[in-house]
Amino acid sequence: MCMRTIIMTLVATLLFPSLSLAAPGDVEKKTTLALRHPTGIAWDGKDIWIADRKTDRFYRCDLATGAVRDSIESPGYFPSGLAWDGKLLWSTDPAEQKIYATDVRSGRTVVTLDAPSSGVTGIAADGSFLWICDNVEDRISKIDPGDGTTIVAFRSPAGDPRGIVFGEGYLWCSDRVKDQIYMIDPRNGHVILILDAPGKYAWGLSWKDGKLLCADYQDDAVYTLVVRDGETYRTFEPRRASIDFTTEVMTSGEGSVVSLDVFYAAPQERPNQKLLAPIEYTEAPRALTKDRWGQEIAAFRFESLEPPRTVEVGMRLRLETSAIRYFLYPENVGAVIPADIKTAYLADGMKYDIDNPYIRRIVSEVVGDEKNLYWKARLLYQYVIDHMEYLLAGGWNTAPTVLKRGNGSCSEYTFSYIALCRAAGVPARYVGSLVVRGDDASYDDVFHRWCEIYLPGYGWVPVDANAGDRESPADQGAAFGGIANRFLVTTEGGGPSEYLDWNYNAQTRWETTGKCRVRIESIAEWEPLE
């Protein structure tokens, strides 16, 4: 390979890393347009059509070069969305609240419909119906192309939806504020997958040969985006921090502490979690071992403590934690679960009570005849966030009790969701963590736990029903298969541990004589690393 080729390859890799390690949402190609106000986009099988807000025209352009081949006048004064149905070019005008169909050969408008909502922006054709998104009412609607009658409507995941397209059985919608693109199940409006938009003002969307086309209003460009390529997840937004986790045991009274055991869950590396140095303990553990779930444990023991006495155990970690987002395609989820996963993570436990008639009834009503593991887990997730609200009241009740009550802590959300998943045949476990609370330098004395489900083809996938208990479909979708960069996961477990019991992060046990009181305080201190 000549030096010039090497340099060009290196430059291309630096400018477009997706060329070397592509993942869903990566840019395959950027096409610069000669237009200055591009909004909607449609692929007609040969060329792209671009709507220009300023000139009120539709331009037929070469996708390879961006060169304008032809143009026709827009029927509206504010052309926004474009869609090609195989014969006609459909467009929207949010100013006049109209939907038009244009014959591009003659330039004539052959259909004019009243938009069913007040801020119609994007439009898509699925072969039988039209789909529109509205950035005033934040709604997506399926309409009859004959008379504009609304067939079904649901809330848009985008706070400012601009473009929409139908591709491979899903709707794709752009959000110009969050700079994201959502893959949506058209049957129910659930967000299945989230991609980062390629520019800062994603507007129009179209579909070409299994790829997304995104017209960006700020960049005056069209981006061709990878949708499927085999990558199962992406990590992003790395955070480097130092964490001091301490447990202080304070004794008082007239008696004494015969023995005190402190057990720490030792964090391990995960796809989005890297330890930058070995764990440092304030004193040498009595033992380093593993519990029944394979969780590494550091065990400390103290004996004959006469009050008043304070004992402190701690560990210091330096780590890099990143946000992670899984690219979950329901149709790509396998059906074969390894035998060891089945045995361990479909089993019952005291907090789950999966054979309880109440649990079984919910699963039967929510899951029905569904066989796909993704959809079993997703339907149960939607049930939990629809029927629960957060309440930190102390104690961890069993799943049937919590679900009947309708509120609970993060642990109770997690136990309830695990119980439903296991009862439906979806392997589930929990992870526990230390959390950044607000500022980079902060302390945490509440901690957080969420669920992971096992999906063949993907492995263990995070699902946080507590975090997903939000009104926005985008927030709900983000918590099913994604976690922010605010967590240090210390614990992986499927149920009671011989060291941690049902707890996570740390556990203490003691034996006393006489009137002896023991008080426990555990706190994690976060400090950013330069």
C-alpha positions in Angstrom: 0.0 0.0 0.0 1.5 3.4 -1.0 2.0 6.2 1.5 -0.7 8.3 -0.1 -3.3 5.5 0.3 -2.3 5.0 3.9 -2.7 8.8 4.7 -6.1 8.9 2.9 -7.3 5.9 4.8 -6.2 7.4 8.1 -7.9 10.7 7.4 -11.1 9.0 6.4 -11.1 6.9 9.6 -10.5 10.0 11.7 -13.3 12.0 9.9 -15.7 9.1 9.7 -14.9 6.4 12.3 -18.0 4.5 11.2 -16.1 3.5 8.1 -13.9 1.3 10.2 -16.1 0.3 13.1 -19.7 1.1 12.1 -22.6 0.9 14.5 -26.3 1.9 14.1 -26.5 5.6 13.7 -23.0 6.0 12.3 -22.6 8.2 9.2 -21.8 6.2 6.1 -21.9 9.3 3.8 -22.4 13.0 4.0 -23.8 14.7 0.9 -23.5 18.5 0.9 -26.4 20.3 -0.7 -26.5 23.4 -2.9 -29.6 24.4 -1.0 -29.6 26.6 2.1 -32.9 25.8 3.8 -33.5 22.0 3.4 -36.4 20.5 5.4 -38.1 17.3 4.1 -36.4 14.6 2.1 -37.8 11.6 0.1 -36.0 8.9 -1.9 -37.9 8.0 -5.1 -35.7 5.0 -6.0 -33.2 7.0 -8.1 -32.8 10.4 -6.6 -33.6 12.4 -3.5 -36.2 15.1 -3.3 -35.5 18.0 -1.0 -38.0 20.6 0.2 -36.6 24.1 0.6 -38.4 26.3 3.1 -37.1 29.6 1.7 -37.7 29.0 -2.0 -41.0 27.0 -1.6 -39.7 24.4 -4.1 -39.0 20.7 -4.2 -35.6 19.9 -5.7 -34.6 16.5 -7.2 -31.0 16.0 -6.3 -28.2 13.4 -7.0 -27.6 11.7 -3.6 -23.9 11.0 -4.6 -23.0 14.6 -5.3 -25.9 16.8 -4.1 -26.2 18.3 -7.5 -29.7 19.6 -8.4 -31.2 17.8 -11.4 -34.6 19.4 -11.5 -37.2 21.3 -9.3 -40.9 21.9 -9.1 -42.9 24.4 -7.2 -44.3 23.5 -3.8 -48.1 23.7 -3.3 -47.6 25.3 0.1 -45.7 28.3 1.4 -43.9 26.4 4.1 -42.9 23.0 2.8 -41.8 20.8 5.7 -42.2 17.0 5.3 -41.8 14.9 2.2 -42.6 11.3 1.4 -42.6 9.2 -1.7 -45.3 6.5 -2.0 -44.1 5.0 -5.3 -46.2 7.3 -7.5 -46.8 10.6 -5.8 -44.7 13.0 -3.7 -46.5 13.9 -0.5 -45.7 17.1 1.5 -46.8 18.9 4.5 -47.3 22.6 5.3 -47.5 23.4 9.0 -48.3 27.0 8.4 -51.5 26.2 6.4 -52.1 22.9 8.2 -52.3 21.1 4.9 -51.1 17.8 3.3 -50.5 17.6 -0.4 -49.8 15.0 -3.0 -47.9 16.1 -6.1 -47.4 14.4 -9.5 -43.7 15.2 -10.1 -44.0 14.5 -13.8 -46.6 17.3 -14.3 -45.9 19.3 -11.2 -49.6 19.3 -10.4 -51.1 18.9 -7.0 -53.6 16.0 -7.2 -54.6 15.6 -3.5 -55.2 18.3 -0.8 -56.0 17.2 2.7 -56.6 19.1 5.9 -54.0 18.1 8.5 -55.6 16.4 11.5 -53.4 18.4 13.9 -52.1 21.9 14.2 -48.4 21.6 13.7 -47.9 18.9 11.0 -44.2 18.6 10.1 -43.0 15.2 8.8 -44.9 12.7 6.7 -44.3 9.1 5.8 -45.9 6.5 3.5 -46.0 2.8 4.6 -47.6 1.4 1.4 -51.2 1.7 2.5 -51.4 4.7 4.9 -49.7 7.9 5.7 -48.0 8.8 9.0 -47.5 12.4 10.2 -45.7 13.9 13.1 -46.8 17.2 14.8 -44.4 19.4 16.8 -47.2 21.5 18.4 -49.2 18.6 19.8 -46.2 16.3 20.0 -48.2 13.5 18.3 -47.8 10.9 15.7 -50.8 10.0 13.6 -51.7 7.3 11.1 -54.1 8.7 8.5 -56.1 7.6 5.5 -54.5 9.1 2.4 -58.0 9.3 0.8 -59.6 11.7 3.1 -57.2 12.4 6.0 -59.1 10.5 8.6 -57.0 9.6 11.6 -56.8 5.8 12.1 -54.6 5.8 15.3 -52.6 8.4 17.2 -50.0 8.3 20.0 -47.6 10.6 21.7 -44.4 11.4 19.9 -41.2 10.5 21.7 -39.7 13.7 20.2 -40.3 17.0 21.9 -39.9 18.7 18.6 -40.5 16.0 15.9 -39.6 17.2 12.4 -39.1 14.2 10.2 -40.7 10.7 10.0 -40.2 7.7 7.8 -41.4 4.1 7.6 -38.7 1.5 7.1 -38.4 -2.2 7.8 -41.7 -2.3 9.7 -40.8 0.5 12.0 -41.4 4.3 12.2 -38.3 6.5 12.5 -38.8 10.0 14.0 -36.2 12.8 14.4 -36.0 15.2 17.3 -34.3 18.5 16.5 -33.9 19.5 20.2 -32.4 16.3 21.7 -30.6 15.6 18.4 -31.9 12.0 18.4 -33.7 9.6 16.0 -36.2 7.1 17.4 -37.2 3.8 16.1 -40.8 3.3 17.0 -43.2 0.3 16.9 -46.2 1.6 14.9 -48.6 -0.7 16.8 -48.2 1.0 20.1 -45.8 3.9 19.9 -43.1 2.3 22.1 -39.5 3.5 21.4 -37.4 0.4 20.6 -34.1 2.0 19.6 -32.4 5.4 19.9 -29.8 6.8 17.5 -27.8 10.0 17.8 -28.7 12.4 15.0 -25.7 13.2 12.7 -26.2 17.0 12.9 -27.6 19.7 15.2 -30.9 20.2 13.3 -32.2 16.9 12.1 -35.3 17.6 10.0 -36.3 15.3 7.2 -36.0 11.5 7.2 -36.2 9.0 4.3 -35.3 5.4 3.7 -33.0 3.9 1.1 -31.9 0.3 0.8 -31.9 -0.4 4.5 -30.3 2.9 5.4 -31.7 6.1 6.9 -31.4 9.4 5.0 -31.4 12.5 7.3 -31.6 16.0 6.0 -30.0 18.5 8.4 -31.2 22.1 8.3 -28.1 23.5 10.0 -25.5 21.7 8.0 -27.4 21.9 4.6 -26.5 18.3 4.1 -28.0 14.8 3.8 -26.5 12.1 5.9 -26.7 8.4 5.0 -26.9 6.5 8.3 -26.1 2.9 9.2 -29.1 1.1 10.7 -28.0 -2.5 11.1 -24.5 -3.8 11.1 -24.2 -6.5 13.9 -23.1 -4.2 16.7 -25.2 -4.9 19.8 -24.4 -1.8 21.9 -22.4 1.4 22.1 -20.7 3.2 25.0 -20.4 6.9 25.1 -19.9 9.9 27.4 -17.1 8.4 29.5 -16.7 9.8 33.0 -13.5 9.3 35.1 -13.8 9.4 38.8 -12.4 8.4 42.2 -14.8 6.9 44.6 -14.4 6.4 48.4 -17.0 4.0 49.7 -16.9 3.7 53.5 -19.0 1.9 56.1 -18.9 3.2 59.6 -20.1 1.0 62.5 -20.7 2.9 65.8 -21.4 1.0 69.0 -22.9 2.2 72.3 -24.5 0.9 75.4 -23.4 -1.3 78.3 -23.0 -4.5 76.4 -20.3 -5.4 73.9 -20.0 -6.6 70.3 -18.8 -10.2 70.2 -18.3 -10.2 66.5 -18.8 -7.9 63.6 -18.7 -8.9 59.9 -18.6 -6.5 57.1 -19.0 -7.7 53.5 -18.2 -5.6 50.5 -19.2 -6.4 46.9 -16.1 -5.9 44.9 -16.8 -4.1 41.6 -15.7 -5.8 38.3 -15.2 -4.6 34.8 -18.3 -4.4 32.6 -18.8 -3.3 29.0 -19.3 0.3 30.2 -17.2 0.1 33.3 -13.4 0.0 33.5 -11.3 -0.1 36.7 -8.2 2.2 36.2 -6.4 0.8 39.2 -6.7 -2.1 41.6 -9.2 -1.7 44.5 -7.6 -0.3 47.6 -9.1 -1.3 50.9 -8.6 0.6 54.1 -7.4 -2.6 55.7 -6.7 -6.1 54.4 -9.8 -8.2 54.0 -10.0 -11.3 56.1 -11.0 -13.2 52.9 -11.7 -12.6 49.3 -14.3 -15.0 48.0 -17.4 -15.3 45.8 -21.0 -15.9 46.6 -23.5 -18.2 44.9 -24.0 -15.7 42.0 -20.3 -15.4 41.3 -20.1 -11.9 42.9 -16.7 -11.2 44.3 -16.8 -10.4 48.1 -14.3 -8.8 50.4 -14.9 -10.0 54.0 -13.8 -8.1 57.1 -14.2 -9.3 60.7 -13.9 -7.6 64.1 -14.2 -9.2 67.5 -14.7 -8.1 71.1 -15.7 -4.5 70.6 -16.4 -2.6 73.8 -18.7 0.5 73.4 -18.3 3.2 72.8 -16.3 2.2 69.7 -16.3 3.1 66.0 -15.0 0.9 63.3 -14.6 2.0 59.7 -14.2 -0.1 56.6 -13.7 1.4 53.2 -12.5 0.9 49.6 -11.2 3.4 47.1 -11.6 2.9 43.3 -10.5 4.8 40.3 -12.7 4.1 37.3 -14.1 5.1 34.0 -17.8 4.6 33.6 -19.7 5.3 30.4 -23.3 5.5 29.3 -24.3 2.4 27.3 -27.1 1.9 24.8 -28.1 -1.4 23.4 -29.3 -1.7 19.8 -32.2 -4.0 20.4 -34.1 -5.4 17.4 -36.9 -7.6 18.7 -36.7 -9.9 15.6 -33.0 -10.5 16.2 -33.5 -11.8 19.8 -33.0 -15.5 19.9 -35.2 -18.1 21.6 -32.6 -20.5 23.0 -31.5 -19.8 26.6 -28.5 -21.5 28.0 -29.3 -24.2 30.6 -27.3 -22.6 33.4 -29.0 -19.2 32.8 -32.4 -20.9 33.0 -31.6 -22.7 36.2 -30.2 -19.7 38.1 -32.3 -16.8 36.7 -35.8 -18.3 36.2 -35.9 -19.7 39.8 -38.2 -18.3 42.5 -37.1 -16.4 45.6 -38.8 -15.0 48.7 -39.0 -11.5 47.3 -40.3 -12.7 43.9 -43.0 -15.3 44.7 -43.4 -16.0 41.0 -46.0 -18.7 41.6 -48.3 -16.4 43.4 -51.7 -16.3 41.6 -51.5 -12.5 41.3 -48.2 -12.6 39.5 -49.4 -15.4 37.2 -52.6 -13.4 36.4 -50.6 -10.3 35.4 -48.3 -12.3 33.2 -51.2 -14.1 31.5 -53.1 -10.8 30.8 -50.1 -8.8 29.7 -48.0 -11.3 27.8 -50.8 -13.5 26.4 -49.5 -15.7 23.6 -46.4 -13.6 22.9 -43.3 -15.9 22.3 -40.6 -13.3 21.6 -38.5 -12.7 24.7 -38.0 -9.1 23.9 -41.7 -8.4 23.7 -42.5 -10.4 26.8 -40.0 -8.3 28.7 -41.1 -5.1 27.1 -44.8 -5.6 27.7 -44.2 -6.4 31.4 -41.9 -3.3 31.6 -44.7 -1.1 30.3 -47.1 -2.7 32.8 -44.8 -1.9 35.7 -44.2 1.7 34.8 -48.0 2.2 34.1 -49.0 0.7 37.5 -46.2 1.9 39.8 -44.9 5.1 41.3 -41.7 5.8 43.2 -41.9 5.9 47.0 -38.9 5.4 49.3 -40.5 4.2 52.5 -38.0 1.7 53.9 -38.1 -2.1 53.7 -38.4 -4.3 50.6 -41.7 -6.1 50.3 -42.4 -9.0 48.0 -43.4 -8.5 44.4 -47.1 -9.3 44.8 -47.4 -6.9 47.7 -45.6 -4.1 45.9 -47.6 -4.5 42.7 -50.9 -4.5 44.6 -49.8 -1.4 46.5 -48.7 0.4 43.4 -45.6 2.1 44.8 -42.1 1.2 45.9 -38.4 2.0 46.0 -35.9 1.2 43.2 -35.3 -2.2 44.8 -39.1 -2.9 44.9 -39.5 -1.9 41.3 -36.6 -4.3 40.5 -37.9 -7.3 42.5 -41.4 -6.8 41.0 -40.1 -6.7 37.4 -37.8 -9.7 38.0 -40.7 -11.7 39.3 -42.9 -10.9 36.3 -40.0 -11.6 33.9 -39.2 -15.0 35.5 -42.8 -16.0 35.6 -43.0 -15.3 31.9 -39.8 -17.3 31.1 -37.4 -14.3 30.7 -34.2 -14.7 32.8 -33.7 -11.7 35.0 -31.2 -10.6 37.7 -30.4 -7.3 39.5 -27.3 -5.1 39.7 -26.6 -2.6 42.5 -24.6 0.6 42.3 -23.1 3.7 43.8 -24.5 6.9 42.1 -23.3 10.3 41.2 -25.9 12.7 42.7 -26.0 15.9 40.7 -22.5 17.4 40.6 -19.4 15.5 39.7 -18.2 15.9 43.2 -21.0 14.5 45.3 -21.9 11.9 47.8 -24.4 9.0 47.8 -26.1 7.4 50.7 -29.2 6.1 48.9 -27.7 4.0 46.1 -29.6 2.4 43.2 -30.6 -1.0 41.9 -32.1 -2.1 38.6 -32.7 -5.2 36.6 -30.9 -6.9 33.8 -32.6 -9.4 31.5 -31.0 -12.1 29.4 -31.8 -11.9 25.7 -30.1 -14.5 23.4 -28.0 -12.8 20.9 -27.4 -9.8 23.2 -26.6 -11.2 26.6 -27.4 -9.3 29.8 -29.3 -6.1 29.0 -30.1 -3.3 31.5 -33.7 -2.5 32.2 -34.5 0.1 34.8 -38.2 0.3 35.3 -37.8 3.0 38.0 -35.8 5.3 35.7 -38.2 4.5 32.8 -41.3 5.5 34.9 -41.7 8.8 32.9 -44.4 10.2 30.7 -42.1 10.6 27.6 -41.9 7.5 25.3 -38.3 8.5 24.7 -37.5 8.3 28.4 -39.2 5.0 28.6 -37.3 3.6 25.6 -34.0 4.9 26.9 -34.3 3.0 30.2 -35.0 -0.3 28.4 -31.6 -1.2 27.2 -29.6 1.8 28.3 -27.9 3.3 31.4 -26.4 6.7 32.0 -22.8 7.3 33.1 -23.7 8.1 36.7 -23.1 4.6 38.2 -20.5 2.3 39.6 -22.0 -1.1 39.5 -20.7 -3.1 42.5 -23.1 -6.0 42.7 -24.6 -8.6 40.4 -27.1 -11.0 41.9 -30.1 -13.1 41.3 -31.5 -13.3 44.8 -30.3 -13.9 48.4 -26.5 -14.1 48.8 -24.8 -16.0 51.6 -22.9 -12.7 52.3 -25.0 -9.9 51.1 -28.5 -11.4 51.7 -30.9 -9.3 49.5 -28.7 -6.3 49.9 -26.1 -4.8 47.5 -22.9 -2.8 47.8 -22.3 -3.9 51.4 -23.8 -5.9 54.2 -23.0 -6.0 57.9 -23.8 -8.7 60.6 -23.0 -8.7 64.3 -23.6 -10.5 67.6 -23.8 -8.7 70.9 -24.1 -9.2 74.6 -26.2 -7.2 77.0 -27.6 -3.8 76.1 -25.5 -2.9 73.1 -26.6 -0.7 70.2 -25.1 -0.8 66.7 -25.5 2.0 64.1 -24.4 1.6 60.5 -23.6 4.4 58.0 -22.4 3.8 54.5 -21.6 6.6 52.1 -19.9 6.9 48.7 -17.9 10.0 47.9 -17.4 10.8 44.2 -14.5 13.0 43.0 -13.9 13.7 39.3 -10.5 12.7 37.9 -8.7 15.3 35.8 
